[in-house]
Amino acid sequence: MTENDQPTLKEQSQPQQERLFYLEFRLYFLGHANRSDLQSRFGLKESSASRDIALYKKLVPDNVVYDYGIKSYIPQEHFKPLFSYTATQVLTALSHGFGDDYSGPKYPEIATECPCQTPLPYIPTLAAVTRAIHKQQSVRISYLDENEGEKSMTLVPHALINTGIRWAVRAYDRQSREFNNYVINRIKAVHGPDVAPLVDETRGADDGWNKIEELHLVAHPSLPYKEAVEQEFGMHKGVLKMTCRSALKTDLLAQWNVDLGSVAKADSNNYLLWLKP
């Protein structure tokens, strides 16, 4: 291949593709990347990291531009990923690190299934949300509400939430002036960033997120064999003590189908647990 030939991804070695994938991942989902990111991740010299970035720019010339203000490359408005992504792959990397705890591929030793599947977010929407979180930006969206229908909103997102049945984003809504949880798959369109967040719109001001509550759960008193539930949930002296953020308490208790009555119901009605006052 001569210097003027257009390179292709298939021509690159596996290690080279892995470095390009990591570079694009940071661009797409975090909103910026530079040489030091590649150096830290792969132990490269500065010259090698520069060559990787130059190669990526040759492969997809219209994807990135250099931002001299932050001294990093950022995705352009019409960014088109070179690689394919799955929501599970992205969310795992974002939630647990980009393979930092693995020395190589891992394979299950036994067959494993998960019957409770969460609807996975649409990748471009997820990317826009995670960029806004990572870069501490506000974002203008069109959101579908079950009571109000489609509406325009400006959110200041600061965290992702997996409730067990849906992926949501914790964010400040500038219209209601409140923090709340918003289902990512209900975001119909992302219209771009808005003005920079104020201090009282950021995570530090989110009392519901920052307040940690202690919950005391017990086997439902109406169950004939409470010991089965106590064993299942690893209770100590018949009580499961756990903590959660106030903002996530409702989702947690709903997922576990906990009886929330001040007095336990006479019939368990499929309840396994009761929230002890």
For each residue, the residues with C-beta under 8 A, 3 or more apart:
1: 5 7 11
2: 5
3:
4:
5: 1 2
6: 58
7: 1 11 12 55 58 59
8: 11 12 59
9: 12 17 20 59 82
10:
11: 1 7 8
12: 7 8 9 16 17 20 55
13: 16 17
14: 17 18
15: 18 19
16: 12 13 19 20 52 55
17: 9 12 13 14 20 21
18: 14 15 21 22
19: 15 16 22 23 38 41 42 44 52
20: 9 12 16 17 23 24 52 55 56 59 82 83
21: 17 18 24 25 83
22: 18 19 25 26 37 38 41 42 98
23: 19 20 26 27 33 37 38 52 53 56
24: 20 21 27 28 56 63 81 82 83
25: 21 22 28 29 30 83 85 93 98
26: 22 23 29 30 32 33 37
27: 23 24 30 31 32 33 63 64 73 74 75 79
28: 24 25 75 79 81 85 127
29: 25 26 90 94 126 127 130 131 134
30: 25 26 27 33 130 131 134 135
31: 27 74 75 131 134 135
32: 26 27 67 70 72 73 74 135
33: 23 26 27 30 37 38 72 73
34: 37 71 72 73
35: 38 39 46 49 50 53
36: 39 40 49
37: 22 23 26 33 34 40 41
38: 19 22 23 33 35 41 42 44 48 49 52 53
39: 35 36 42 43 44 45 46 49
40: 36 37
41: 19 22 37 38 98
42: 19 22 38 39
43: 39
44: 19 38 39 48 49 52
45: 39 48 49
46: 35 39 49 50
47: 50 51
48: 38 44 45 51 52
49: 35 36 38 39 44 45 46 52 53
50: 35 46 47 53 54
51: 47 48 54 55
52: 16 19 20 23 38 44 48 49 55 56
53: 23 35 38 49 50 56 57 73
54: 50 51 57 58
55: 7 12 16 20 51 52 58 59
56: 20 23 24 52 53 59 60 63 64 82
57: 53 54 60 61 63 64
58: 6 7 54 55 61
59: 7 8 9 20 55 56 82
60: 56 57 63 64 80 82
61: 57 58
62: 76 78 80
63: 24 27 56 57 60 75 76 79 80 82
64: 27 56 57 60 73 74 75 76 79
65: 73 74 76
66: 72 73 74
67: 32 70 71 72 73 74
68: 71
69:
70: 32 67 74
71: 34 67 68
72: 32 33 34 66 67
73: 27 32 33 34 53 64 65 66 67
74: 27 31 32 64 65 66 67 70
75: 27 28 31 63 64 79
76: 62 63 64 65 79
77:
78: 62
79: 27 28 63 64 75 76
80: 60 62 63
81: 24 28 84 85
82: 9 20 24 56 59 60 63
83: 20 21 24 25
84: 81
85: 25 28 81 89 90 123
86: 89 90 120
87: 90 91 120 121 122 123 126
88: 91 92 120
89: 85 86 92 93
90: 29 85 86 87 93 94 123 126
91: 87 88 94 95 120 121 126 160 162 167
92: 88 89 95 96
93: 25 89 90 96 97 98 99
94: 29 90 91 130 160
95: 91 92 160 162
96: 92 93 101
97: 93 100 101
98: 22 25 41 93
99: 93 102
100: 97
101: 96 97
102: 99 105 106
103:
104:
105: 102
106: 102
107:
108: 111 112
109:
110:
111: 108
112: 108
113:
114: 117
115:
116: 164 165
117: 114
118: 162 163 164 165 166 167
119: 166 167 185
120: 86 87 88 91 167
121: 87 91 125 126 129 167 184 185
122: 87 125 126 184 185
123: 85 87 90 126 127
124: 127 128 190
125: 121 122 128 129 184 185 187 190
126: 29 87 90 91 121 122 123 129 130 167 184
127: 28 29 123 124 130 131
128: 124 125 131 132 139 190
129: 121 125 126 132 133 139 157 160 169 184 187 190
130: 29 30 94 126 127 133 134 160
131: 29 30 31 127 128 134 135 137
132: 128 129 135 136 137 138 139 155 156 157 193
133: 129 130 136 157 158 159 160 169
134: 29 30 31 130 131
135: 30 31 32 131 132
136: 132 133 158 196 197 202
137: 131 132 156 193 194 196 197
138: 132 154 155 156 174 193 194 195 196 197 201
139: 128 129 132 154 155 156 157 190 191 192 193 194
140: 152 153 154 190 191 192 193 194
141: 152 153 154 155 187 188 189 190 191
142: 150 151 152 153 187 188 189 191
143: 150 151 152 153 182 186 187 188
144: 149 150 186 187 188
145: 148 149 150 151 186
146:
147:
148: 145 151
149: 144 145
150: 142 143 144 145 188
151: 142 143 145 148
152: 140 141 142 143
153: 140 141 142 143 173 174 175
154: 138 139 140 141 173 174 175 194
155: 132 138 139 141 169 171 172 173 174 182
156: 132 137 138 139 171 172 174 197 201 202
157: 129 132 133 139 169 170 171
158: 133 136 170 171 172 202 203 206 209
159: 133 169 170 203 209
160: 91 94 95 129 130 133 167 168 169 170
161: 167 168 169 170 181 248 251
162: 91 95 118 166 167 168
163: 118 166 167 168 181 248 251 255
164: 116 118 251 255
165: 116 118 255
166: 118 119 162 163 183 184 185
167: 91 118 119 120 121 126 160 161 162 163 183 184 185
168: 160 161 162 163 181 182 183 184
169: 129 133 155 157 159 160 161 181 182 184
170: 157 158 159 160 161 179 180 181 182 203 206 209 247
171: 155 156 157 158 179 180 182
172: 155 156 158 177 178 179 197 201 202 205 206
173: 153 154 155 176 177 178 179 180 182
174: 138 153 154 155 156 177 194 201
175: 153 154
176: 173 180
177: 172 173 174
178: 172 173
179: 170 171 172 173 205 206 207 208 209 247
180: 170 171 173 176
181: 161 163 168 169 170 247 251
182: 143 155 168 169 170 171 173 186 187
183: 166 167 168 186 187
184: 121 122 125 126 129 166 167 168 169 187
185: 119 121 122 125 166 167
186: 143 144 145 182 183
187: 125 129 141 142 143 144 182 183 184 190
188: 141 142 143 144 150
189: 141 142
190: 124 125 128 129 139 140 141 187
191: 139 140 141 142
192: 139 140
193: 132 137 138 139 140
194: 137 138 139 140 154 174
195: 138
196: 136 137 138
197: 136 137 138 156 172 201 202
198: 201 202
199: 202 204 205
200: 205
201: 138 156 172 174 197 198 205
202: 136 156 158 172 197 198 199 205 206
203: 158 159 170 206 209 210
204: 199 210
205: 172 179 199 200 201 202
206: 158 170 172 179 202 203 209 210 247
207: 179 210 211 246
208: 179 211 245 246 247
209: 158 159 170 179 203 206 245 246 247
210: 203 204 206 207 245
211: 207 208 245 246
212: 243 244 245 246
213: 243 244 245 246 249
214: 241 242 243
215: 241 242 243 244 249 252 253 275
216: 239 240 241 275 276
217: 233 235 239 240 242 256 258 273 274 275 276
218: 221 226 235 238 239 240 273 274 276
219: 223 226 227 228 229 230 233 235 238 272 273 274
220: 223 226 229 259 264 265 268 271 272 273 274
221: 218 226 264 274
222: 264 265 266 267 268 271
223: 219 220 226 228 229 268 272
224:
225: 228
226: 218 219 220 221 223 229 230 238
227: 219 230 231
228: 219 223 225 231 232
229: 219 220 223 226 232 233 235 272 273
230: 219 226 227 233 235 238
231: 227 228 234 235
232: 228 229 272
233: 217 219 229 230 240 273
234: 231 240
235: 217 218 219 229 230 231 238 239 240
236: 239 240 241
237:
238: 218 219 226 230 235
239: 216 217 218 235 236 276
240: 216 217 218 233 234 235 236 273
241: 214 215 216 236
242: 214 215 217
243: 212 213 214 215
244: 212 213 215 248 249 252
245: 208 209 210 211 212 213 248 249
246: 207 208 209 211 212 213 249
247: 170 179 181 206 208 209
248: 161 163 244 245 251 252
249: 213 215 244 245 246 252 253
250: 253 254
251: 161 163 164 181 248 254 255
252: 215 244 248 249 255 256
253: 215 249 250 256 258 260 275
254: 250 251 257 258
255: 163 164 165 251 252
256: 217 252 253 272 273
257: 254 270 271 272 273
258: 217 253 254 271 273 274 275
259: 220 264 265 268 269 271 273 274 275
260: 253 275
261: 264 265 274
262: 277
263:
264: 220 221 222 259 261 274
265: 220 222 259 261 268 269 271
266: 222
267: 222
268: 220 222 223 259 265 271 272
269: 259 265
270: 257
271: 220 222 257 258 259 265 268 274
272: 219 220 223 229 232 256 257 268
273: 217 218 219 220 229 233 240 256 257 258 259
274: 217 218 219 220 221 258 259 261 264 271
275: 215 216 217 253 258 259 260
276: 216 217 218 239
277: 262
